[in-house]
Structures are given as C-alpha cells and as structure tokens.
Amino acid sequence: MKRTIDEKRNRLMEIIKERGIVIRDVTLSSKKKSKFYYDIKSIVGEPEGAALIGQVMLAAILKVEPKTRSVGGLESGAIAIATAIVCSSFLLEPTYRVSGFFVRKNIKDYGLEKTVEGIVQNPVAVVDDVITTGKSVLQAVSALRIQGISEINIVSVIDRETEENLLNQNKTQFHSIFRHSEFADYIDSKLDQ
C-alpha cells in the first residue's frame, strides 16, 4: 500500500524520536548550550530516513513553490538532504524534477574555484536539517544572490523555534517540516528520566 505524505511525515517523526534526538549536554553551531540535539544527519544517512526526508521535503518544497528547479544549501549539512530530495524527484514527472547544489563555506584555491557547486536554476530551495539561528542558510542565500539567483525559499526539517532565529528577525520567509514544539513534550519526558 502506498503511503500518503502525511503518513510519511508521521513515520519520519517516529524515526526522529527513536533515533534522531540525543539527550545530553551539547554546544550547537550557534555556540549556545542545549540539553538535547537533533541528529538529523544520522537519519538521512540510513535508507528509510533518507527516503522519507527526501519525499517529505520535496512535497513541502513543491507546495511552497511548484516551479522549484534546484535544491541545496551550505556544506556539509545540506548535502545529504539535498541529495535525498534530488533522488526522490526522479520518481516524479520531469517537470517536477529538481537538480542539486551546495555552497562552500570557503572557496577552494584549486580546480574551478567555485563557491556554489552543482546545478542552480531559479527558483531555488535552500534546505537545512535544523534551523536554530538560521546563520548557515543565510550564508547560502547570500552566496546564491551573488550568483544572480533571486527566487529563493528556505525549507528545513526542524525549526528549533528560538528567539535567536535571524530568519524571524529579518522577516525572511521559511518553512519547516517539523517544529520543536512538536517534540518538546517527548524531549521533556526524556530529560526527566
């Protein structure tokens, strides 16, 4: 039986709870301290997780902008997610297929010396695993704008819903598959153990 996108989203939520939430003291990329960590990279590194993230993210991206042509984001976090989305798009009609790219944090000083690698065409979806401050997606957006890309949407797997979110502060539109509030009770129950 073929599952709906909502059923796939629900299954992905189960997987995140089972294997994608690490309860321990960590320092986030924002340098903030947290008692838990969303480990989406490990989920996208296994077959079911990669397939679900690819399919659910692609559905969200195409809902935001049906004409999206390319997906990607800042290395290295967005690479596996973008690849899963690109692979999922191959199963759709050619008009809904997307290409992938990634943005280097630093330009390499050999080869073609590009900041943006891969295929980038307007409109673009910049993807990320978890949005805390939004700094990494804004770095990717800035690099794309320098390349002349103007139609940009931002889509993440999880929005941590923090006050430090630069996307909210800059009134930048972004979308997420999940919000931290959907996992908060589960995380609180684990912290209380």
C-alpha positions as CSV (number, residue, x, y, z in Angstrom):
1,M,0.0,0.0,0.0
2,K,1.3,3.4,-0.9
3,R,1.6,5.9,2.0
4,T,0.4,9.5,1.8
5,I,2.8,12.4,2.5
6,D,1.1,12.8,5.9
7,E,1.7,9.1,6.7
8,K,5.3,9.5,5.6
9,R,5.7,12.6,7.8
10,N,4.3,10.8,10.8
11,R,6.7,7.9,10.2
12,L,9.6,10.3,9.9
13,M,8.5,11.9,13.2
14,E,8.7,8.4,14.8
15,I,12.2,7.9,13.5
16,I,13.3,11.2,14.7
17,K,12.0,10.4,18.2
18,E,13.6,6.9,18.1
19,R,17.0,7.8,16.7
20,G,17.3,11.5,16.0
21,I,17.1,13.1,19.4
22,V,20.2,12.8,21.5
23,I,19.7,13.7,25.2
24,R,22.9,15.2,26.5
25,D,24.7,18.5,27.0
26,V,25.8,19.8,23.6
27,T,27.1,23.0,22.1
28,L,25.1,24.0,19.0
29,S,26.7,25.6,15.9
30,S,25.3,28.9,17.3
31,K,27.6,28.3,20.3
32,K,24.5,28.1,22.5
33,K,24.3,25.3,25.1
34,S,21.5,22.7,24.9
35,K,20.5,19.6,26.8
36,F,19.4,17.9,23.6
37,Y,20.5,17.6,20.0
38,Y,18.5,16.9,16.8
39,D,20.8,14.4,14.9
40,I,19.1,14.6,11.5
41,K,22.4,13.7,9.8
42,S,22.3,10.2,11.2
43,I,18.7,9.7,10.0
44,V,19.4,10.9,6.4
45,G,22.4,8.5,6.5
46,E,20.2,5.4,6.5
47,P,17.8,4.2,3.8
48,E,14.4,4.7,5.3
49,G,15.3,8.1,6.8
50,A,16.8,9.3,3.6
51,A,13.8,8.2,1.5
52,L,11.3,9.8,3.9
53,I,13.3,13.1,4.3
54,G,13.7,13.3,0.5
55,Q,10.0,12.7,-0.2
56,V,8.5,14.8,2.6
57,M,10.9,17.7,2.0
58,L,10.3,17.6,-1.8
59,A,6.5,17.7,-1.1
60,A,7.0,20.7,1.2
61,I,9.2,22.5,-1.3
62,L,6.9,22.0,-4.2
63,K,3.9,23.2,-2.1
64,V,5.8,26.4,-1.3
65,E,7.0,26.9,-4.9
66,P,5.7,24.3,-7.5
67,K,8.3,25.5,-10.1
68,T,11.3,24.9,-7.9
69,R,14.2,23.8,-10.1
70,S,17.1,23.4,-7.7
71,V,17.7,22.4,-4.0
72,G,20.8,22.7,-1.8
73,G,22.4,24.6,0.9
74,L,25.6,25.1,2.9
75,E,28.1,22.3,3.1
76,S,28.2,19.8,4.7
77,G,24.8,19.6,6.5
78,A,22.6,20.2,3.5
79,I,24.4,17.9,1.0
80,A,22.8,14.6,2.1
81,I,19.4,16.2,2.5
82,A,19.6,17.9,-1.0
83,T,20.8,14.5,-2.5
84,A,17.8,12.7,-0.9
85,I,15.4,15.3,-2.4
86,V,17.0,15.2,-5.9
87,C,16.8,11.4,-5.9
88,S,13.1,11.5,-4.7
89,S,12.3,14.0,-7.5
90,F,13.5,11.5,-10.1
91,L,10.4,9.4,-9.4
92,L,8.1,12.3,-10.4
93,E,7.1,13.7,-13.8
94,P,10.1,15.5,-15.4
95,T,8.5,18.9,-14.8
96,Y,8.8,18.4,-11.0
97,R,12.4,17.1,-11.0
98,V,15.0,19.2,-9.3
99,S,18.7,19.5,-9.5
100,G,21.1,19.8,-6.6
101,F,23.9,22.1,-5.4
102,F,25.8,23.0,-2.4
103,V,27.5,26.2,-1.2
104,R,31.1,26.0,0.1
105,K,31.9,27.7,3.3
106,N,35.3,28.7,1.8
107,I,36.3,28.9,-1.8
108,K,38.9,26.3,-2.6
109,D,42.1,27.6,-4.2
110,Y,42.3,24.9,-6.9
111,G,40.1,23.5,-9.7
112,L,37.3,25.8,-10.8
113,E,37.4,27.8,-7.5
114,K,33.6,27.9,-7.2
115,T,31.6,28.9,-4.2
116,V,28.4,27.2,-5.5
117,E,28.9,23.7,-6.8
118,G,26.3,21.7,-8.8
119,I,23.3,22.9,-10.8
120,V,21.5,26.0,-9.7
121,Q,18.4,27.4,-11.5
122,N,15.7,29.8,-10.3
123,P,13.5,29.2,-8.3
124,V,15.7,27.6,-5.6
125,A,15.0,26.0,-2.2
126,V,17.8,26.3,0.3
127,V,17.5,23.3,2.7
128,D,18.9,22.5,6.1
129,D,18.4,19.9,8.8
130,V,17.8,22.1,11.8
131,I,17.2,25.9,11.9
132,T,18.4,27.4,15.2
133,T,19.7,30.9,14.3
134,G,19.4,30.5,10.5
135,K,23.0,31.7,10.1
136,S,24.1,28.8,7.8
137,V,21.0,29.2,5.5
138,L,21.6,32.9,5.3
139,Q,25.2,32.3,4.3
140,A,23.9,30.1,1.5
141,V,21.3,32.6,0.4
142,S,23.9,35.4,0.3
143,A,26.2,33.2,-1.9
144,L,23.3,32.4,-4.3
145,R,22.3,36.1,-4.6
146,I,25.9,36.9,-5.6
147,Q,25.5,34.3,-8.3
148,G,22.3,36.1,-9.5
149,I,19.8,33.7,-8.0
150,S,16.8,35.8,-6.8
151,E,13.9,33.4,-6.3
152,I,14.9,31.6,-3.0
153,N,12.8,29.8,-0.5
154,I,14.1,28.2,2.8
155,V,12.9,24.8,4.0
156,S,14.2,22.9,7.0
157,V,13.5,19.5,8.5
158,I,13.1,21.1,12.0
159,D,12.7,24.7,13.2
160,R,14.0,24.9,16.8
161,E,11.8,27.9,17.3
162,T,14.4,30.0,19.1
163,E,14.3,33.7,19.8
164,E,17.8,33.9,18.2
165,N,16.4,32.9,14.8
166,L,17.8,35.5,12.4
167,L,15.2,34.5,9.8
168,N,12.4,35.6,12.1
169,Q,14.3,38.8,12.9
170,N,14.8,39.6,9.3
171,K,11.3,38.6,8.4
172,T,12.7,36.0,5.9
173,Q,10.1,33.5,4.9
174,F,11.0,30.0,5.7
175,H,9.1,26.7,6.2
176,S,9.9,23.6,8.1
177,I,8.6,20.0,8.2
178,F,8.5,20.0,12.0
179,R,8.7,22.5,14.8
180,H,10.5,21.9,18.1
181,S,7.2,22.3,19.9
182,E,6.0,19.0,18.3
183,F,8.9,17.2,20.1
184,A,9.0,19.3,23.3
185,D,6.9,17.0,25.4
186,Y,8.8,13.9,24.3
187,I,12.2,15.7,25.0
188,D,11.0,16.9,28.4
189,S,9.9,13.4,29.3
190,K,13.4,12.1,28.4
191,L,15.1,14.9,30.3
192,D,13.1,14.0,33.4
193,Q,14.3,10.4,33.4
